[in-house]
Amino acid sequence: MKDNFDFSVVDEILKELGCQESATIAILQAIQEHYRYLPREIFPYLSEKLGSSEAKIFGVATFYENFSLEPKGKYVIKVCDGTACHVRKSIPVLTAMRNHLGLSETKKTTDDLMFTLETVSCLGACGLAPVLTVNDEVHPTMSPESAVALINELKKQ
């Protein structure tokens, strides 16, 4: 498996951030920023380079919710389901998007890796409820119809 993976990106990140165990989180963040997830192949490689156990590095990756071990889409859509958004009908927005993209609670990413649809507890934009983000860009006062229209616009890009 190691032979099939190109570690040049990881090597560049390690060159930039250093090979200290204390840089583990920053290294994982940079790797995820490039690949949009943390490929399994990186864990034994980082263990060797950082002089840290594979289990410890994997533990960091699984402890923090922002890290993903599964590939994510080009567009990561986060639908808020905090109290304000929930009361203002964020679930119908989520349902419309799931139906339109053929996704579910367990299948969060489209097969073509264009879209990942997630729910979050709060986006901190309660006055704009119901709100969602696309790659961290806020889209306020969404409806099921406007959410589907947004997906269709993103597909054209």
Summary of the structure (lengths in Angstrom):
residues: 157
radius of gyration: 18.0
end to end distance: 34.1
largest distance: 51.4
contacts: 438
relative contact order: 0.12
helix: 51%
strand: 12%
